[in-house]
Amino acid sequence: MATDESILALCKKLGFKKPEKMFHENLLFGSGKELTDDDGLALAAYMEKYGPLKLRYIFLSENELTDVTAIALADALRNNLAPELEVIHFHRNKLTDKGVMAITSALTDTPHYYMREINVAENDGIGDDALISLVDMYKVMWEKPRCEEIPLTRLEWQGTLFNKHKITDTGVFALCDAMLNRDFWLNNIEELDLSDNEITDAGLSRIADCIAAGHMKKLKSLYLTWNKITDEGAEALANAILKCKKQPNLFDVRLDYMEVTDEGRSKIVEAGTERDCKISVILKHFD
C-alpha cells in the first residue's frame, strides 16, 4: 500500500519538490529513473489523491516495472483520473500479457478518446492475448457515440533480438480482420513495429490485405525485423502497394534477419516506383 512518504520519495526521484506539482506541462517523465513497483504504486496513489489530472503523457520506459505497476495504473485509468491521456510508454520494462491486458481492460471500461500510443516494446514476452485485448478495446471504443476516429498513430510492440515477444499470426489476424470487417478504422496509424516476434508470411499477407483495401492510409513505417517472413510475404506486400487505390505513404520497410532475399526487396521497391513513391527496404542478415 502506497503512503504519503512513498509519494514524496517518487517525487524526489522525478526531480520535483512538491508532490502536487509532480508533472510539468501535462507530462510525467519517469523514463530511466530506476523506478520499481513501489514507485509505480506510489504513482497510482498520487493519481488517486490529486486526480483527475490533466496529464497527456506518461513516460515510464527503461525501468524495473512489472505487471504490479501496470495493474495499479490501470485502476487509476478505470477511475478516469487522467481523462486527457494520450500516450503511455512502458518501453523496456518487465510487463507480461497480464499487465498489458489490465491496461486495455481499464481503457475498455473507461474509454480514453485521445489515446494514441500504448508502447509496450521490449518487455517480457508480450503475446497474442495482449494484442487481441487491444483490438477488443478499439472495437468497444468504436461503438461509442463520442468516438469519431481511432487516434492511434504508433503501435510499437516489438521484442528484442535476445528476448523476443510472442505475437504470432493469430494476433495479427485479429488486428487486421477487425479492420477488414470494419469493426474500426486505423486511419491515423503511421508506424507499425512488430519486430522480434513470431509472425510468418501469412501475417504479413493479412497486413498487405489491409493496405490493399485502403486501411492504414497514413502508414509510413512497417517494421517486421526478425520474424519468420520470406519472399512470399514480401511479394504480398508488393502486390498490395500496387492494388491500393490511393498512392501509399509507405516509405520505410524493415525485413531484416529473415529469409527475405534481394528479389523480395526488389519487388517492393519496384511496386513503390510504379506508384510514384520511393520505398526503402532494409535487409540485414547475420554474417
ChimeraX commands (.cxc) that place a marker at each C-alpha (Angstrom):
marker #1 position 0.00,0.00,0.00 radius 0.5
marker #1 position 1.49,3.33,-1.09 radius 0.5
marker #1 position 1.78,6.06,1.54 radius 0.5
marker #1 position 2.39,9.80,1.53 radius 0.5
marker #1 position 6.04,9.00,2.21 radius 0.5
marker #1 position 6.27,6.79,-0.88 radius 0.5
marker #1 position 4.64,9.52,-2.99 radius 0.5
marker #1 position 7.20,12.01,-1.66 radius 0.5
marker #1 position 10.03,9.56,-2.44 radius 0.5
marker #1 position 8.77,9.18,-6.00 radius 0.5
marker #1 position 8.51,12.95,-6.30 radius 0.5
marker #1 position 12.18,13.32,-5.37 radius 0.5
marker #1 position 13.21,10.60,-7.83 radius 0.5
marker #1 position 11.46,12.52,-10.59 radius 0.5
marker #1 position 13.16,15.77,-9.57 radius 0.5
marker #1 position 10.23,17.65,-8.02 radius 0.5
marker #1 position 9.99,19.22,-4.59 radius 0.5
marker #1 position 6.22,19.13,-4.11 radius 0.5
marker #1 position 4.02,16.13,-4.91 radius 0.5
marker #1 position 1.15,18.31,-6.12 radius 0.5
marker #1 position 3.45,19.51,-8.91 radius 0.5
marker #1 position 4.95,16.15,-9.91 radius 0.5
marker #1 position 4.46,16.70,-13.61 radius 0.5
marker #1 position 5.28,19.56,-15.93 radius 0.5
marker #1 position 3.11,20.87,-18.79 radius 0.5
marker #1 position 0.91,17.75,-18.95 radius 0.5
marker #1 position 3.98,15.47,-18.94 radius 0.5
marker #1 position 5.12,12.97,-16.33 radius 0.5
marker #1 position 8.62,11.82,-17.25 radius 0.5
marker #1 position 9.88,8.80,-15.36 radius 0.5
marker #1 position 11.95,7.04,-18.02 radius 0.5
marker #1 position 15.36,5.75,-16.96 radius 0.5
marker #1 position 14.83,6.69,-13.31 radius 0.5
marker #1 position 15.40,3.19,-11.87 radius 0.5
marker #1 position 11.76,3.02,-10.85 radius 0.5
marker #1 position 10.43,-0.11,-9.16 radius 0.5
marker #1 position 6.92,-1.31,-8.43 radius 0.5
marker #1 position 6.99,0.60,-5.15 radius 0.5
marker #1 position 7.30,3.75,-7.25 radius 0.5
marker #1 position 4.59,2.51,-9.60 radius 0.5
marker #1 position 2.20,2.02,-6.70 radius 0.5
marker #1 position 3.12,5.48,-5.44 radius 0.5
marker #1 position 2.27,6.93,-8.84 radius 0.5
marker #1 position -1.15,5.27,-8.78 radius 0.5
marker #1 position -1.72,6.54,-5.24 radius 0.5
marker #1 position -0.68,10.02,-6.36 radius 0.5
marker #1 position -3.26,9.91,-9.15 radius 0.5
marker #1 position -5.93,8.81,-6.68 radius 0.5
marker #1 position -5.04,11.62,-4.27 radius 0.5
marker #1 position -4.66,14.50,-6.71 radius 0.5
marker #1 position -6.75,13.38,-9.67 radius 0.5
marker #1 position -8.32,13.87,-12.02 radius 0.5
marker #1 position -5.11,15.20,-13.57 radius 0.5
marker #1 position -4.51,17.00,-16.84 radius 0.5
marker #1 position -1.82,14.52,-17.79 radius 0.5
marker #1 position -1.42,13.81,-21.50 radius 0.5
marker #1 position 1.89,11.91,-21.46 radius 0.5
marker #1 position 3.21,9.27,-19.06 radius 0.5
marker #1 position 6.72,8.04,-19.86 radius 0.5
marker #1 position 7.90,5.12,-17.73 radius 0.5
marker #1 position 10.36,3.45,-20.11 radius 0.5
marker #1 position 13.65,1.78,-19.15 radius 0.5
marker #1 position 12.82,0.89,-15.56 radius 0.5
marker #1 position 12.16,-2.26,-13.50 radius 0.5
marker #1 position 8.37,-2.08,-13.56 radius 0.5
marker #1 position 6.24,-5.23,-13.69 radius 0.5
marker #1 position 2.58,-6.11,-14.00 radius 0.5
marker #1 position 2.09,-4.81,-10.45 radius 0.5
marker #1 position 2.59,-1.24,-11.66 radius 0.5
marker #1 position 0.54,-1.80,-14.80 radius 0.5
marker #1 position -2.41,-3.11,-12.79 radius 0.5
marker #1 position -2.24,-0.20,-10.33 radius 0.5
marker #1 position -2.10,2.32,-13.18 radius 0.5
marker #1 position -4.98,0.50,-14.87 radius 0.5
marker #1 position -7.14,1.02,-11.78 radius 0.5
marker #1 position -6.39,4.75,-11.92 radius 0.5
marker #1 position -7.31,4.88,-15.60 radius 0.5
marker #1 position -10.52,2.96,-14.97 radius 0.5
marker #1 position -11.43,5.64,-12.43 radius 0.5
marker #1 position -10.80,8.26,-15.13 radius 0.5
marker #1 position -8.05,10.02,-13.19 radius 0.5
marker #1 position -6.24,11.13,-16.37 radius 0.5
marker #1 position -9.11,11.66,-18.84 radius 0.5
marker #1 position -6.99,13.55,-21.39 radius 0.5
marker #1 position -4.19,10.96,-21.51 radius 0.5
marker #1 position -2.71,10.45,-24.99 radius 0.5
marker #1 position 0.49,8.46,-24.52 radius 0.5
marker #1 position 1.71,5.70,-22.17 radius 0.5
marker #1 position 5.24,4.38,-22.59 radius 0.5
marker #1 position 6.31,1.19,-20.80 radius 0.5
marker #1 position 9.19,0.50,-23.20 radius 0.5
marker #1 position 11.91,-1.74,-21.71 radius 0.5
marker #1 position 10.31,-2.89,-18.50 radius 0.5
marker #1 position 9.13,-6.32,-17.30 radius 0.5
marker #1 position 5.48,-6.37,-18.25 radius 0.5
marker #1 position 3.73,-9.52,-19.47 radius 0.5
marker #1 position 0.38,-10.01,-21.17 radius 0.5
marker #1 position -1.27,-9.77,-17.75 radius 0.5
marker #1 position -0.18,-6.17,-17.19 radius 0.5
marker #1 position -0.97,-5.05,-20.73 radius 0.5
marker #1 position -4.41,-6.66,-20.58 radius 0.5
marker #1 position -5.11,-4.88,-17.29 radius 0.5
marker #1 position -4.48,-1.55,-19.04 radius 0.5
marker #1 position -6.55,-2.38,-22.13 radius 0.5
marker #1 position -9.36,-3.71,-19.93 radius 0.5
marker #1 position -9.41,-0.44,-17.98 radius 0.5
marker #1 position -9.46,1.56,-21.20 radius 0.5
marker #1 position -12.29,-0.64,-22.46 radius 0.5
marker #1 position -14.35,0.08,-19.34 radius 0.5
marker #1 position -13.44,3.78,-19.38 radius 0.5
marker #1 position -12.54,4.80,-22.95 radius 0.5
marker #1 position -9.83,7.45,-23.33 radius 0.5
marker #1 position -10.66,9.06,-26.65 radius 0.5
marker #1 position -7.31,10.85,-27.04 radius 0.5
marker #1 position -5.14,7.75,-26.52 radius 0.5
marker #1 position -2.77,7.46,-29.49 radius 0.5
marker #1 position 0.15,5.42,-28.14 radius 0.5
marker #1 position 0.44,2.44,-25.81 radius 0.5
marker #1 position 4.09,1.45,-26.10 radius 0.5
marker #1 position 4.98,-1.89,-24.51 radius 0.5
marker #1 position 8.03,-2.66,-26.66 radius 0.5
marker #1 position 10.87,-4.79,-25.27 radius 0.5
marker #1 position 9.12,-6.23,-22.26 radius 0.5
marker #1 position 8.75,-9.82,-21.07 radius 0.5
marker #1 position 7.24,-11.84,-23.89 radius 0.5
marker #1 position 4.16,-9.82,-24.86 radius 0.5
marker #1 position 1.96,-12.08,-26.99 radius 0.5
marker #1 position -1.28,-12.58,-28.86 radius 0.5
marker #1 position -3.55,-12.24,-25.83 radius 0.5
marker #1 position -2.31,-8.70,-25.21 radius 0.5
marker #1 position -2.69,-7.66,-28.84 radius 0.5
marker #1 position -6.16,-9.19,-29.09 radius 0.5
marker #1 position -7.16,-7.30,-25.94 radius 0.5
marker #1 position -6.08,-4.07,-27.65 radius 0.5
marker #1 position -8.21,-4.98,-30.67 radius 0.5
marker #1 position -11.21,-5.67,-28.41 radius 0.5
marker #1 position -10.64,-2.31,-26.70 radius 0.5
marker #1 position -10.82,-0.47,-30.01 radius 0.5
marker #1 position -13.93,-2.40,-31.05 radius 0.5
marker #1 position -15.74,-1.19,-27.94 radius 0.5
marker #1 position -14.45,2.36,-28.34 radius 0.5
marker #1 position -15.57,2.47,-31.97 radius 0.5
marker #1 position -19.16,1.74,-30.93 radius 0.5
marker #1 position -19.30,4.73,-28.60 radius 0.5
marker #1 position -21.24,7.72,-30.00 radius 0.5
marker #1 position -18.43,10.06,-28.98 radius 0.5
marker #1 position -15.79,8.17,-30.99 radius 0.5
marker #1 position -15.31,9.77,-34.38 radius 0.5
marker #1 position -11.96,8.10,-35.10 radius 0.5
marker #1 position -9.30,5.91,-33.51 radius 0.5
marker #1 position -6.39,8.27,-32.72 radius 0.5
marker #1 position -3.70,5.54,-32.67 radius 0.5
marker #1 position -0.61,6.81,-34.54 radius 0.5
marker #1 position 2.09,4.35,-33.46 radius 0.5
marker #1 position 1.91,0.69,-32.45 radius 0.5
marker #1 position 5.31,-0.36,-31.12 radius 0.5
marker #1 position 5.07,-3.83,-29.62 radius 0.5
marker #1 position 8.41,-5.24,-30.75 radius 0.5
marker #1 position 10.61,-7.52,-28.70 radius 0.5
marker #1 position 14.39,-7.67,-28.82 radius 0.5
marker #1 position 16.83,-9.93,-30.61 radius 0.5
marker #1 position 17.54,-11.95,-27.46 radius 0.5
marker #1 position 14.16,-11.55,-25.74 radius 0.5
marker #1 position 11.57,-11.88,-28.44 radius 0.5
marker #1 position 7.93,-11.15,-27.94 radius 0.5
marker #1 position 5.38,-13.86,-28.76 radius 0.5
marker #1 position 2.95,-12.24,-31.18 radius 0.5
marker #1 position 2.04,-14.69,-33.94 radius 0.5
marker #1 position -0.20,-14.64,-36.98 radius 0.5
marker #1 position -3.14,-15.15,-34.60 radius 0.5
marker #1 position -2.70,-11.70,-33.09 radius 0.5
marker #1 position -2.03,-10.09,-36.46 radius 0.5
marker #1 position -5.14,-11.74,-37.93 radius 0.5
marker #1 position -7.25,-10.36,-35.07 radius 0.5
marker #1 position -5.97,-6.84,-35.72 radius 0.5
marker #1 position -6.31,-6.98,-39.50 radius 0.5
marker #1 position -9.62,-8.85,-39.58 radius 0.5
marker #1 position -11.12,-6.15,-37.35 radius 0.5
marker #1 position -10.14,-3.55,-39.93 radius 0.5
marker #1 position -11.25,-5.64,-42.90 radius 0.5
marker #1 position -14.60,-6.28,-41.17 radius 0.5
marker #1 position -14.87,-2.55,-40.47 radius 0.5
marker #1 position -15.08,-3.09,-36.72 radius 0.5
marker #1 position -12.91,0.03,-36.56 radius 0.5
marker #1 position -10.56,2.02,-38.77 radius 0.5
marker #1 position -6.92,2.85,-38.10 radius 0.5
marker #1 position -6.67,5.78,-40.46 radius 0.5
marker #1 position -4.14,7.65,-38.30 radius 0.5
marker #1 position -1.52,4.97,-37.75 radius 0.5
marker #1 position 1.86,5.98,-39.16 radius 0.5
marker #1 position 4.19,3.38,-37.64 radius 0.5
marker #1 position 3.62,-0.34,-37.06 radius 0.5
marker #1 position 6.52,-2.14,-35.36 radius 0.5
marker #1 position 6.06,-5.83,-34.64 radius 0.5
marker #1 position 9.73,-6.77,-34.97 radius 0.5
marker #1 position 11.21,-9.66,-32.99 radius 0.5
marker #1 position 8.02,-11.70,-32.84 radius 0.5
marker #1 position 6.76,-14.94,-34.43 radius 0.5
marker #1 position 4.91,-13.61,-37.49 radius 0.5
marker #1 position 5.02,-15.56,-40.77 radius 0.5
marker #1 position 4.20,-14.81,-44.40 radius 0.5
marker #1 position 0.53,-15.34,-43.59 radius 0.5
marker #1 position 0.61,-12.49,-41.08 radius 0.5
marker #1 position 2.33,-10.09,-43.48 radius 0.5
marker #1 position -0.11,-11.12,-46.20 radius 0.5
marker #1 position -3.01,-10.12,-43.96 radius 0.5
marker #1 position -1.37,-6.76,-43.27 radius 0.5
marker #1 position -1.00,-6.44,-47.04 radius 0.5
marker #1 position -4.71,-7.18,-47.48 radius 0.5
marker #1 position -5.50,-4.22,-45.21 radius 0.5
marker #1 position -3.21,-1.93,-47.20 radius 0.5
marker #1 position -4.73,-3.08,-50.49 radius 0.5
marker #1 position -8.23,-2.46,-49.11 radius 0.5
marker #1 position -7.37,1.13,-48.20 radius 0.5
marker #1 position -6.79,0.76,-44.46 radius 0.5
marker #1 position -3.85,2.35,-42.63 radius 0.5
marker #1 position -3.77,5.12,-45.23 radius 0.5
marker #1 position -1.14,7.13,-43.36 radius 0.5
marker #1 position 1.20,4.20,-42.70 radius 0.5
marker #1 position 4.77,5.32,-43.32 radius 0.5
marker #1 position 6.89,2.76,-41.48 radius 0.5
marker #1 position 6.40,-1.02,-41.31 radius 0.5
marker #1 position 8.96,-2.84,-39.18 radius 0.5
marker #1 position 8.91,-6.65,-39.08 radius 0.5
marker #1 position 12.56,-7.45,-38.41 radius 0.5
marker #1 position 13.42,-10.93,-37.06 radius 0.5
marker #1 position 10.11,-12.69,-37.59 radius 0.5
marker #1 position 9.53,-15.70,-39.88 radius 0.5
marker #1 position 8.91,-13.97,-43.20 radius 0.5
marker #1 position 10.20,-14.96,-46.64 radius 0.5
marker #1 position 9.94,-13.61,-50.19 radius 0.5
marker #1 position 6.34,-14.82,-50.25 radius 0.5
marker #1 position 5.37,-12.21,-47.67 radius 0.5
marker #1 position 7.41,-9.55,-49.43 radius 0.5
marker #1 position 5.60,-10.28,-52.69 radius 0.5
marker #1 position 2.22,-9.98,-50.94 radius 0.5
marker #1 position 3.22,-6.54,-49.68 radius 0.5
marker #1 position 4.40,-5.51,-53.16 radius 0.5
marker #1 position 1.08,-6.59,-54.67 radius 0.5
marker #1 position -0.83,-4.62,-52.04 radius 0.5
marker #1 position 1.14,-1.48,-52.86 radius 0.5
marker #1 position 0.13,-1.90,-56.50 radius 0.5
marker #1 position -3.53,-2.60,-55.70 radius 0.5
marker #1 position -4.39,0.13,-53.19 radius 0.5
marker #1 position -6.46,2.88,-54.78 radius 0.5
marker #1 position -4.63,5.85,-53.30 radius 0.5
marker #1 position -0.90,6.38,-53.54 radius 0.5
marker #1 position 0.61,4.76,-50.42 radius 0.5
marker #1 position 2.55,6.82,-47.88 radius 0.5
marker #1 position 4.75,3.83,-47.02 radius 0.5
marker #1 position 8.44,4.65,-47.40 radius 0.5
marker #1 position 10.31,2.63,-44.74 radius 0.5
marker #1 position 10.08,-1.18,-44.58 radius 0.5
marker #1 position 12.39,-3.34,-42.46 radius 0.5
marker #1 position 12.59,-7.07,-43.06 radius 0.5
marker #1 position 16.00,-7.82,-41.53 radius 0.5
marker #1 position 17.38,-11.14,-40.34 radius 0.5
marker #1 position 14.88,-13.35,-42.15 radius 0.5
marker #1 position 14.66,-15.32,-45.38 radius 0.5
marker #1 position 13.73,-12.30,-47.49 radius 0.5
marker #1 position 16.16,-12.02,-50.39 radius 0.5
marker #1 position 17.15,-9.19,-52.70 radius 0.5
marker #1 position 14.46,-10.45,-55.07 radius 0.5
marker #1 position 11.76,-9.90,-52.45 radius 0.5
marker #1 position 13.11,-6.45,-51.67 radius 0.5
marker #1 position 13.20,-5.54,-55.37 radius 0.5
marker #1 position 9.53,-6.41,-55.79 radius 0.5
marker #1 position 8.55,-3.98,-53.01 radius 0.5
marker #1 position 10.83,-1.23,-54.31 radius 0.5
marker #1 position 9.59,-1.67,-57.87 radius 0.5
marker #1 position 5.97,-1.61,-56.74 radius 0.5
marker #1 position 6.64,1.67,-54.97 radius 0.5
marker #1 position 8.31,3.13,-58.04 radius 0.5
marker #1 position 5.29,2.18,-60.14 radius 0.5
marker #1 position 3.10,4.10,-57.67 radius 0.5
marker #1 position 5.46,7.13,-57.73 radius 0.5
marker #1 position 6.72,6.62,-54.19 radius 0.5
marker #1 position 10.23,5.77,-53.06 radius 0.5
marker #1 position 10.22,2.88,-50.60 radius 0.5
marker #1 position 13.34,1.93,-48.67 radius 0.5
marker #1 position 13.51,-1.76,-47.77 radius 0.5
marker #1 position 16.26,-2.62,-45.30 radius 0.5
marker #1 position 17.59,-6.17,-45.36 radius 0.5
marker #1 position 20.32,-7.04,-42.91 radius 0.5
marker #1 position 21.47,-10.61,-42.43 radius 0.5
marker #1 position 23.65,-12.44,-39.94 radius 0.5
marker #1 position 27.22,-12.86,-41.16 radius 0.5
marker link #1:1,2 radius 0.2
marker link #1:2,3 radius 0.2
marker link #1:3,4 radius 0.2
marker link #1:4,5 radius 0.2
marker link #1:5,6 radius 0.2
marker link #1:6,7 radius 0.2
marker link #1:7,8 radius 0.2
marker link #1:8,9 radius 0.2
marker link #1:9,10 radius 0.2
marker link #1:10,11 radius 0.2
marker link #1:11,12 radius 0.2
marker link #1:12,13 radius 0.2
marker link #1:13,14 radius 0.2
marker link #1:14,15 radius 0.2
marker link #1:15,16 radius 0.2
marker link #1:16,17 radius 0.2
marker link #1:17,18 radius 0.2
marker link #1:18,19 radius 0.2
marker link #1:19,20 radius 0.2
marker link #1:20,21 radius 0.2
marker link #1:21,22 radius 0.2
marker link #1:22,23 radius 0.2
marker link #1:23,24 radius 0.2
marker link #1:24,25 radius 0.2
marker link #1:25,26 radius 0.2
marker link #1:26,27 radius 0.2
marker link #1:27,28 radius 0.2
marker link #1:28,29 radius 0.2
marker link #1:29,30 radius 0.2
marker link #1:30,31 radius 0.2
marker link #1:31,32 radius 0.2
marker link #1:32,33 radius 0.2
marker link #1:33,34 radius 0.2
marker link #1:34,35 radius 0.2
marker link #1:35,36 radius 0.2
marker link #1:36,37 radius 0.2
marker link #1:37,38 radius 0.2
marker link #1:38,39 radius 0.2
marker link #1:39,40 radius 0.2
marker link #1:40,41 radius 0.2
marker link #1:41,42 radius 0.2
marker link #1:42,43 radius 0.2
marker link #1:43,44 radius 0.2
marker link #1:44,45 radius 0.2
marker link #1:45,46 radius 0.2
marker link #1:46,47 radius 0.2
marker link #1:47,48 radius 0.2
marker link #1:48,49 radius 0.2
marker link #1:49,50 radius 0.2
marker link #1:50,51 radius 0.2
marker link #1:51,52 radius 0.2
marker link #1:52,53 radius 0.2
marker link #1:53,54 radius 0.2
marker link #1:54,55 radius 0.2
marker link #1:55,56 radius 0.2
marker link #1:56,57 radius 0.2
marker link #1:57,58 radius 0.2
marker link #1:58,59 radius 0.2
marker link #1:59,60 radius 0.2
marker link #1:60,61 radius 0.2
marker link #1:61,62 radius 0.2
marker link #1:62,63 radius 0.2
marker link #1:63,64 radius 0.2
marker link #1:64,65 radius 0.2
marker link #1:65,66 radius 0.2
marker link #1:66,67 radius 0.2
marker link #1:67,68 radius 0.2
marker link #1:68,69 radius 0.2
marker link #1:69,70 radius 0.2
marker link #1:70,71 radius 0.2
marker link #1:71,72 radius 0.2
marker link #1:72,73 radius 0.2
marker link #1:73,74 radius 0.2
marker link #1:74,75 radius 0.2
marker link #1:75,76 radius 0.2
marker link #1:76,77 radius 0.2
marker link #1:77,78 radius 0.2
marker link #1:78,79 radius 0.2
marker link #1:79,80 radius 0.2
marker link #1:80,81 radius 0.2
marker link #1:81,82 radius 0.2
marker link #1:82,83 radius 0.2
marker link #1:83,84 radius 0.2
marker link #1:84,85 radius 0.2
marker link #1:85,86 radius 0.2
marker link #1:86,87 radius 0.2
marker link #1:87,88 radius 0.2
marker link #1:88,89 radius 0.2
marker link #1:89,90 radius 0.2
marker link #1:90,91 radius 0.2
marker link #1:91,92 radius 0.2
marker link #1:92,93 radius 0.2
marker link #1:93,94 radius 0.2
marker link #1:94,95 radius 0.2
marker link #1:95,96 radius 0.2
marker link #1:96,97 radius 0.2
marker link #1:97,98 radius 0.2
marker link #1:98,99 radius 0.2
marker link #1:99,100 radius 0.2
marker link #1:100,101 radius 0.2
marker link #1:101,102 radius 0.2
marker link #1:102,103 radius 0.2
marker link #1:103,104 radius 0.2
marker link #1:104,105 radius 0.2
marker link #1:105,106 radius 0.2
marker link #1:106,107 radius 0.2
marker link #1:107,108 radius 0.2
marker link #1:108,109 radius 0.2
marker link #1:109,110 radius 0.2
marker link #1:110,111 radius 0.2
marker link #1:111,112 radius 0.2
marker link #1:112,113 radius 0.2
marker link #1:113,114 radius 0.2
marker link #1:114,115 radius 0.2
marker link #1:115,116 radius 0.2
marker link #1:116,117 radius 0.2
marker link #1:117,118 radius 0.2
marker link #1:118,119 radius 0.2
marker link #1:119,120 radius 0.2
marker link #1:120,121 radius 0.2
marker link #1:121,122 radius 0.2
marker link #1:122,123 radius 0.2
marker link #1:123,124 radius 0.2
marker link #1:124,125 radius 0.2
marker link #1:125,126 radius 0.2
marker link #1:126,127 radius 0.2
marker link #1:127,128 radius 0.2
marker link #1:128,129 radius 0.2
marker link #1:129,130 radius 0.2
marker link #1:130,131 radius 0.2
marker link #1:131,132 radius 0.2
marker link #1:132,133 radius 0.2
marker link #1:133,134 radius 0.2
marker link #1:134,135 radius 0.2
marker link #1:135,136 radius 0.2
marker link #1:136,137 radius 0.2
marker link #1:137,138 radius 0.2
marker link #1:138,139 radius 0.2
marker link #1:139,140 radius 0.2
marker link #1:140,141 radius 0.2
marker link #1:141,142 radius 0.2
marker link #1:142,143 radius 0.2
marker link #1:143,144 radius 0.2
marker link #1:144,145 radius 0.2
marker link #1:145,146 radius 0.2
marker link #1:146,147 radius 0.2
marker link #1:147,148 radius 0.2
marker link #1:148,149 radius 0.2
marker link #1:149,150 radius 0.2
marker link #1:150,151 radius 0.2
marker link #1:151,152 radius 0.2
marker link #1:152,153 radius 0.2
marker link #1:153,154 radius 0.2
marker link #1:154,155 radius 0.2
marker link #1:155,156 radius 0.2
marker link #1:156,157 radius 0.2
marker link #1:157,158 radius 0.2
marker link #1:158,159 radius 0.2
marker link #1:159,160 radius 0.2
marker link #1:160,161 radius 0.2
marker link #1:161,162 radius 0.2
marker link #1:162,163 radius 0.2
marker link #1:163,164 radius 0.2
marker link #1:164,165 radius 0.2
marker link #1:165,166 radius 0.2
marker link #1:166,167 radius 0.2
marker link #1:167,168 radius 0.2
marker link #1:168,169 radius 0.2
marker link #1:169,170 radius 0.2
marker link #1:170,171 radius 0.2
marker link #1:171,172 radius 0.2
marker link #1:172,173 radius 0.2
marker link #1:173,174 radius 0.2
marker link #1:174,175 radius 0.2
marker link #1:175,176 radius 0.2
marker link #1:176,177 radius 0.2
marker link #1:177,178 radius 0.2
marker link #1:178,179 radius 0.2
marker link #1:179,180 radius 0.2
marker link #1:180,181 radius 0.2
marker link #1:181,182 radius 0.2
marker link #1:182,183 radius 0.2
marker link #1:183,184 radius 0.2
marker link #1:184,185 radius 0.2
marker link #1:185,186 radius 0.2
marker link #1:186,187 radius 0.2
marker link #1:187,188 radius 0.2
marker link #1:188,189 radius 0.2
marker link #1:189,190 radius 0.2
marker link #1:190,191 radius 0.2
marker link #1:191,192 radius 0.2
marker link #1:192,193 radius 0.2
marker link #1:193,194 radius 0.2
marker link #1:194,195 radius 0.2
marker link #1:195,196 radius 0.2
marker link #1:196,197 radius 0.2
marker link #1:197,198 radius 0.2
marker link #1:198,199 radius 0.2
marker link #1:199,200 radius 0.2
marker link #1:200,201 radius 0.2
marker link #1:201,202 radius 0.2
marker link #1:202,203 radius 0.2
marker link #1:203,204 radius 0.2
marker link #1:204,205 radius 0.2
marker link #1:205,206 radius 0.2
marker link #1:206,207 radius 0.2
marker link #1:207,208 radius 0.2
marker link #1:208,209 radius 0.2
marker link #1:209,210 radius 0.2
marker link #1:210,211 radius 0.2
marker link #1:211,212 radius 0.2
marker link #1:212,213 radius 0.2
marker link #1:213,214 radius 0.2
marker link #1:214,215 radius 0.2
marker link #1:215,216 radius 0.2
marker link #1:216,217 radius 0.2
marker link #1:217,218 radius 0.2
marker link #1:218,219 radius 0.2
marker link #1:219,220 radius 0.2
marker link #1:220,221 radius 0.2
marker link #1:221,222 radius 0.2
marker link #1:222,223 radius 0.2
marker link #1:223,224 radius 0.2
marker link #1:224,225 radius 0.2
marker link #1:225,226 radius 0.2
marker link #1:226,227 radius 0.2
marker link #1:227,228 radius 0.2
marker link #1:228,229 radius 0.2
marker link #1:229,230 radius 0.2
marker link #1:230,231 radius 0.2
marker link #1:231,232 radius 0.2
marker link #1:232,233 radius 0.2
marker link #1:233,234 radius 0.2
marker link #1:234,235 radius 0.2
marker link #1:235,236 radius 0.2
marker link #1:236,237 radius 0.2
marker link #1:237,238 radius 0.2
marker link #1:238,239 radius 0.2
marker link #1:239,240 radius 0.2
marker link #1:240,241 radius 0.2
marker link #1:241,242 radius 0.2
marker link #1:242,243 radius 0.2
marker link #1:243,244 radius 0.2
marker link #1:244,245 radius 0.2
marker link #1:245,246 radius 0.2
marker link #1:246,247 radius 0.2
marker link #1:247,248 radius 0.2
marker link #1:248,249 radius 0.2
marker link #1:249,250 radius 0.2
marker link #1:250,251 radius 0.2
marker link #1:251,252 radius 0.2
marker link #1:252,253 radius 0.2
marker link #1:253,254 radius 0.2
marker link #1:254,255 radius 0.2
marker link #1:255,256 radius 0.2
marker link #1:256,257 radius 0.2
marker link #1:257,258 radius 0.2
marker link #1:258,259 radius 0.2
marker link #1:259,260 radius 0.2
marker link #1:260,261 radius 0.2
marker link #1:261,262 radius 0.2
marker link #1:262,263 radius 0.2
marker link #1:263,264 radius 0.2
marker link #1:264,265 radius 0.2
marker link #1:265,266 radius 0.2
marker link #1:266,267 radius 0.2
marker link #1:267,268 radius 0.2
marker link #1:268,269 radius 0.2
marker link #1:269,270 radius 0.2
marker link #1:270,271 radius 0.2
marker link #1:271,272 radius 0.2
marker link #1:272,273 radius 0.2
marker link #1:273,274 radius 0.2
marker link #1:274,275 radius 0.2
marker link #1:275,276 radius 0.2
marker link #1:276,277 radius 0.2
marker link #1:277,278 radius 0.2
marker link #1:278,279 radius 0.2
marker link #1:279,280 radius 0.2
marker link #1:280,281 radius 0.2
marker link #1:281,282 radius 0.2
marker link #1:282,283 radius 0.2
marker link #1:283,284 radius 0.2
marker link #1:284,285 radius 0.2
marker link #1:285,286 radius 0.2
marker link #1:286,287 radius 0.2
view
